[in-house]
């Protein structure tokens, strides 16, 4: 299993969170948070999905045969559960920022959103001939 450096992981997922945060900023209600502060709230939520989501995927890839047969369903369920987990962390951070979580969609949408994000990332990479978004080539145990 190939392990990448922490700073590589941080830089890649921060860049992805910047793009995803812009989408969240446009989609989610801003309440009183406007401009950069509103974007910071959206970026924080997106960063939870990208950075913590990376580790959800790393843990799932440790499960034997996760990429074949019924393992794919286990991986999908893991993405859903992991998505709800990272979304809840993002919601808690919103509370620390003084924002109301009533502005956010229900918790189940965190799982759905993470599954959609993972499927989109993996479809894009498979089209580019790369095996996995999170590891530069050999994360899944394949050379």
N, C-alpha and C positions, 0 to 999 in steps of 0.2 A: 504494500500500500504506500503510495507516494504521499509525503507530507509536505505541504507548502509552508513557507514562512508566514508568521503572523501578520507582518506588515503587508505582504502581498494580499492576504485575505482581507485585511482591513481596507486597503486602497481600492480593491475591486468592488467590495460590497458597499463602500461609501459612495463610489461613483454610481453604482446601480441605485442606491438609496436616493441620491440626488435627483435622478430622473423619475423614479417612482414617487418621491416626495412631491415633485412638481405636479404629477397626476393627482395625488391625494389632495394637494392644495386646491386644485380646481374642482375636485369632486366633492370633498367633504365640506360641511358647513364651517365657516370660519368663526362664527360668534363675534366676540370683540377683538379677537386676534387678527390683525390685518398686516399686510406687508411682510417684512422679514420675520416677525414673530409668528405670524400665521404659518409661514413656510417652515419655520423651525419646528413647530408642532407637527406638521405633516411629515417633515423629514425624520423626526424622531420615530414616528410610527413606521415609516418606510424602512428606517435603519434596523428596527427590531425584526422586520420580516427578512431583510437581506442578510444581516450579520448573524443574528441568532438562528435564522433559517439555514444558514450555511452549516451550523453545527448540528441541526436536526438531520440534515442530509448526510453529514459525515457519520453520525451514529447509525442511521438507517443502512448505510453502505457496509457497516460492520456485520450486519446480519447475513449469514450464509445463504446463498442462492436468492438474494433479494431481487435480482434482475431477470429472473426466469420464472415461468409458471405462476404458481400462486404467490410467490414472493412479490410479484408486481402489485398484487392487491394489498399485501402487507405494507409495501412501500407507499401506496396511495393512502391507506388508512393512517400510516405514520405521518405523511405530509399533512393530512387533515388535522390530526391531533396536535402536531407540532405547530401548525398554523394558528390554531386556537390558543395554544400556549404563548406564542410570541405576540399575538394580538392582545392577550390579556396583560402582558408585560408593558406593551405600548400604551394600553388604556391606563395602567397604573401611573405611568410617566405623565400622561395627560393630566391626571389628578394632581400630581406634584407641580405641574405648570399652572394649576388653578383653573383648568378647563373642565367642563362637565363631560362625563362619558355618555350622557344622554344624547350628545351631538353625534355620536358614532353609531354605526350599524350594530346589530346584535352580534354576540360572540361567535355564533356559527359562521358568520361571514368571514371571520379571520381564517377559519379552516378552508372554506371554499376559495377565498382569495389566494391563499398560499398554494393550494393545489393548482389553480390556474396559472400562477406565477411559475411554479416548477415545470408544469407541462409546456408552457411557452418557452422557457429557457432551454429545456431539453430538446424540444422540437427544433428550435433554431440551431442548436449545436449539432444535432444529428444531421441536419441538412448541410452543415459546414464540415461534417466528417469528424467531429470531435466526440469522444465518448461521454464526457461529463463536464458540466459547468464548473464544478468545484474541485478541480485538481490537476489541470494541466496534462491529462492523458492517462494516468495509471491508477486513479483513485479506486476504480471498481475492481481492482485486482487483475486487470488485463494489461498486458504490456503495450 
